[in-house]
Amino acid sequence: MGQRQVEDASSILLKLKNKVDSEVMNPPDFLMVLTGNGYVLKLDNGVIVLPITCLRD
């Protein structure tokens, strides 16, 4: 996933977060985009970018 795709994915997550009815459900604790490689990042909008390699044992 390229950087442009990460930005698009994070904006979609933020739109989805805004649709959550906080009177019915708790808002998400965090938003994360899972990538195939790269570094762990926290974007300016608060979304975490995490490569799948960080999820191994």
Summary of the structure (lengths in Angstrom):
residues: 57
radius of gyration: 12.5
end to end distance: 22.8
largest distance: 37.1
contacts: 118
relative contact order: 0.21
helix: 37%
strand: 18%
